[in-house]
Amino acid sequence: MKRILLLLTGVVGLVEITVPRSFVRAWMRVAFRNAEAAEPREWVYGAVRAEGVVFVLVALVGLFRAGAADGVGVSTRLDQDATDD
């Protein structure tokens, strides 16, 4: 369940990074009764992108740690050489 939430967080972060204006517009429709009358300031879109970067980083670190805790990881050539000795 934790991995699914981390993956979902990463996807939301990617959406925030790639289409911040559409993301803000969608959430404004949810948050305000008359979303057409409200106009966000220009800095909001930069803040949404920054939040998206944080979400993606949190998701990547969380998924990496979850994989490392299970012992599931990418085996590298160095790992294989060390076990052959």
Buried (B, 14 or more C-beta within 10 A) or exposed (E): EEEEEBEEBBEBBBBBBEBBEEBBEEEBEEEEEEBEEEEBEEEBBEBBBEBBEEBBEBBBEBBEEEEEEEEEEEEEEEEEEEEEE
